[in-house]
Amino acid sequence: MALVFLPYLMVAQEEYEPFIVDGKVWYYVHVDMRNTYVYKAYFEGDTIVDGHLCKKIVEERPGFNTYSPCACREENGKVWVYYSQYVNQPWQEWLLFDFTRQEGDTVTNLFLYGAEKFRVDEVKNIYSFGRDRRRISIKQDGEGPKSYPGYWLEGVGGRFNMFALWGEYMGSSEHFLYCELNGERIADQSSFGDASLETLDIHQTTIHDKSDNSEIFDLTGRRLNGVPSHEVYICNGKKIVIK
């Protein structure tokens, strides 16, 4: 009697991708009434906050001193941020990301939105840069900007900046540009799938109007004196490629 072995499908699950990793660097586009520039954020140095071992968040913005606005820790898929507005004020703990959430879950105590309640609208797997990541859509019932989804992407964070779920941040607009790990790009705006921002698509052109008085920056945030001949640069918050 012949034995017949029925094949079965094993679905490979990617291991959880931690958010806080040494060597990981995030790049963001900042736009306000005065200027547009690219800045970066990364984790560097340990600190103890309320008995918890945390990593300091460091931001490097062109024209400003490098500084550390707060600290973070990560535990069981949740990322907590510790923030103190004033030197003598005790550290306050807020939820920054929770990559374990499921559809229908309620989310509270979010950094910058502590008094408000949100719900998880959708959880979707997004494949990008050779990896599956969970994308979590969060929104608030009712009308207004927060009734439109804000997005978290596992290991990457939000599609605007590290702290704000929606695009407006302290009187300015900030958008995630890309993320690198030890110099290798692991995510960009397209990694958010159908939630990616059209304004950050690469615009290919051969002509730039040199009468335009808009300031131009390279991807490190350095202001350029003119339009480069062959370069990727930022102008009016858009990434442009000159061929």
C-alpha positions as CSV (number, residue, x, y, z in Angstrom):
1,M,0.0,0.0,0.0
2,A,1.5,3.3,-1.0
3,L,1.6,6.0,1.5
4,V,0.4,9.4,0.3
5,F,1.8,12.5,2.1
6,L,-0.4,15.5,1.8
7,P,1.5,18.7,1.4
8,Y,0.8,21.5,3.9
9,L,1.5,25.2,3.8
10,M,3.6,26.7,6.4
11,V,3.3,30.5,6.6
12,A,6.6,32.0,7.6
13,Q,6.1,34.7,10.2
14,E,8.7,37.5,10.3
15,E,10.1,38.1,13.8
16,Y,9.1,41.3,15.5
17,E,11.3,44.1,14.3
18,P,12.3,46.4,17.2
19,F,12.0,50.1,16.9
20,I,14.8,51.1,19.2
21,V,18.1,49.9,17.5
22,D,21.6,51.3,17.6
23,G,22.6,52.3,14.1
24,K,19.1,53.1,13.0
25,V,18.6,56.7,11.7
26,W,15.4,58.4,10.6
27,Y,15.3,61.3,8.1
28,Y,12.4,63.8,8.0
29,V,11.4,66.8,6.0
30,H,10.5,69.8,8.0
31,V,8.5,72.7,6.4
32,D,7.4,75.9,8.1
33,M,6.8,79.5,7.1
34,R,10.5,80.3,7.1
35,N,12.3,77.4,5.6
36,T,12.4,73.7,4.5
37,Y,15.1,71.3,5.6
38,V,15.9,67.7,6.2
39,Y,16.9,66.5,9.7
40,K,17.7,63.2,11.3
41,A,16.9,61.4,14.5
42,Y,18.6,58.4,16.1
43,F,19.2,56.7,19.5
44,E,22.4,57.3,21.3
45,G,23.4,56.8,25.0
46,D,21.6,55.2,27.9
47,T,19.7,56.9,30.7
48,I,17.7,55.7,33.7
49,V,14.2,57.1,34.0
50,D,12.0,56.0,36.9
51,G,14.0,52.9,37.2
52,H,13.8,52.0,33.5
53,L,16.8,51.7,31.2
54,C,16.0,54.0,28.3
55,K,17.7,55.3,25.1
56,K,18.1,59.0,24.5
57,I,16.6,60.3,21.2
58,V,19.0,62.6,19.5
59,E,17.9,65.1,16.8
60,E,20.3,66.9,14.4
61,R,18.7,69.8,12.6
62,P,20.6,72.2,10.3
63,G,21.2,75.5,12.0
64,F,20.5,74.2,15.5
65,N,22.6,72.5,18.2
66,T,22.3,68.8,18.4
67,Y,20.0,68.0,21.3
68,S,18.1,65.2,23.0
69,P,14.4,66.1,23.6
70,C,13.4,62.9,25.4
71,A,14.1,59.2,26.0
72,C,12.5,55.9,25.0
73,R,12.2,52.3,26.1
74,E,10.7,49.4,24.2
75,E,9.0,46.4,25.8
76,N,6.7,43.7,24.4
77,G,6.0,45.6,21.2
78,K,5.3,48.9,22.9
79,V,7.5,51.9,22.8
80,W,7.3,54.4,25.7
81,V,8.6,57.9,25.6
82,Y,9.7,59.9,28.6
83,Y,9.4,63.7,28.3
84,S,9.9,66.6,30.6
85,Q,9.0,70.1,29.3
86,Y,11.0,71.9,32.0
87,V,14.3,71.1,33.7
88,N,12.7,70.8,37.2
89,Q,9.6,68.9,36.0
90,P,9.4,65.2,36.6
91,W,9.6,62.9,33.6
92,Q,6.2,61.9,32.3
93,E,5.6,58.5,30.6
94,W,3.5,58.4,27.4
95,L,2.8,55.7,24.9
96,L,4.6,56.5,21.6
97,F,3.9,53.3,19.6
98,D,2.1,50.0,20.2
99,F,2.8,47.6,17.4
100,T,0.8,44.8,19.0
101,R,-2.6,46.5,18.5
102,Q,-5.4,44.7,16.7
103,E,-8.4,46.0,14.7
104,G,-11.0,47.5,17.0
105,D,-8.6,48.1,19.9
106,T,-8.8,51.4,21.8
107,V,-5.6,53.4,22.2
108,T,-5.1,56.0,25.0
109,N,-2.3,57.9,26.7
110,L,-0.6,58.7,23.4
111,F,2.2,61.2,23.5
112,L,0.8,64.7,22.4
113,Y,-2.7,63.3,22.5
114,G,-2.9,62.1,26.1
115,A,-6.5,63.2,26.8
116,E,-7.9,61.8,23.7
117,K,-9.1,58.3,22.8
118,F,-8.5,56.6,19.4
119,R,-9.3,53.2,17.9
120,V,-7.4,50.9,15.6
121,D,-9.2,51.0,12.2
122,E,-7.1,48.6,10.3
123,V,-4.0,46.3,10.6
124,K,-2.3,45.4,7.4
125,N,0.9,43.6,6.4
126,I,3.1,45.7,4.1
127,Y,6.0,44.2,2.2
128,S,8.8,46.6,1.5
129,F,12.6,46.5,1.3
130,G,12.6,42.7,1.6
131,R,10.5,42.5,4.8
132,D,6.9,42.2,6.0
133,R,5.9,44.8,8.5
134,R,2.6,45.4,10.3
135,R,0.9,48.7,9.4
136,I,-1.5,50.0,12.0
137,S,-4.1,52.6,11.1
138,I,-5.4,54.7,14.0
139,K,-8.2,57.4,13.9
140,Q,-10.6,59.2,16.1
141,D,-14.4,59.0,15.7
142,G,-16.0,62.2,14.5
143,E,-14.8,65.0,12.3
144,G,-11.5,66.8,11.9
145,P,-7.9,65.9,11.0
146,K,-7.7,63.1,13.5
147,S,-10.8,61.4,11.9
148,Y,-8.4,60.5,9.1
149,P,-6.0,57.6,9.8
150,G,-2.6,58.1,11.3
151,Y,-0.2,55.2,10.6
152,W,2.4,53.3,12.5
153,L,4.7,50.9,10.7
154,E,6.5,48.2,12.7
155,G,10.2,49.0,13.2
156,V,9.8,52.4,11.4
157,G,7.3,54.4,13.3
158,G,4.9,57.1,11.9
159,R,4.7,58.4,8.4
160,F,5.0,62.0,9.5
161,N,7.6,62.2,12.3
162,M,8.7,60.3,15.4
163,F,6.1,62.0,17.7
164,A,3.1,63.1,15.7
165,L,0.5,60.8,14.2
166,W,-0.7,63.6,11.9
167,G,1.2,65.9,9.7
168,E,1.0,69.2,11.7
169,Y,3.6,69.3,14.5
170,M,4.1,72.4,16.7
171,G,3.2,74.9,14.0
172,S,5.0,73.1,11.2
173,S,4.6,70.2,8.8
174,E,6.9,67.2,9.0
175,H,7.0,64.1,6.8
176,F,9.0,60.9,7.1
177,L,11.5,60.6,4.3
178,Y,13.4,57.3,4.9
179,C,15.1,55.2,7.5
180,E,18.5,53.5,7.5
181,L,20.1,50.8,9.5
182,N,23.9,51.0,9.6
183,G,23.9,53.0,6.4
184,E,21.5,50.7,4.5
185,R,18.0,52.0,3.7
186,I,15.3,49.8,5.2
187,A,12.2,51.9,4.6
188,D,11.0,55.0,2.9
189,Q,7.6,56.7,2.3
190,S,6.5,53.9,-0.1
191,S,6.9,51.4,2.7
192,F,3.6,52.6,4.1
193,G,1.8,51.1,1.1
194,D,-1.3,52.8,-0.1
195,A,-1.0,55.3,2.7
196,S,2.2,56.8,1.3
197,L,2.4,60.5,0.8
198,E,2.2,61.6,-2.9
199,T,4.1,64.8,-2.0
200,L,7.2,62.8,-1.2
201,D,7.3,60.8,-4.4
202,I,10.5,61.4,-6.5
203,H,9.8,63.9,-9.2
204,Q,12.0,63.4,-12.2
205,T,12.8,66.4,-14.3
206,T,15.5,67.9,-16.6
207,I,14.7,71.5,-16.1
208,H,14.4,73.6,-12.9
209,D,13.2,77.2,-13.1
210,K,16.1,79.1,-11.9
211,S,14.0,82.2,-11.3
212,D,12.3,80.3,-8.5
213,N,13.4,81.8,-5.2
214,S,12.7,78.6,-3.2
215,E,15.5,77.5,-1.0
216,I,17.2,74.2,-2.0
217,F,18.7,71.6,0.3
218,D,20.6,68.4,-0.1
219,L,19.4,65.2,1.8
220,T,21.6,66.1,4.8
221,G,19.8,69.4,5.2
222,R,22.6,71.6,3.9
223,R,21.4,74.6,2.0
224,L,22.7,74.7,-1.7
225,N,23.6,77.9,-3.5
226,G,22.1,76.8,-6.7
227,V,20.4,73.9,-8.6
228,P,22.9,71.0,-8.8
229,S,23.6,69.4,-12.2
230,H,23.1,65.8,-11.1
231,E,21.7,65.5,-7.6
232,V,18.8,64.5,-5.4
233,Y,17.6,67.6,-3.5
234,I,14.7,69.0,-1.5
235,C,12.7,72.0,-2.8
236,N,9.4,73.1,-1.3
237,G,9.2,69.9,0.7
238,K,9.5,67.7,-2.5
239,K,12.4,65.3,-3.3
240,I,13.6,66.1,-6.8
241,V,16.0,64.2,-9.1
242,I,17.9,66.0,-11.7
243,K,19.0,63.7,-14.6
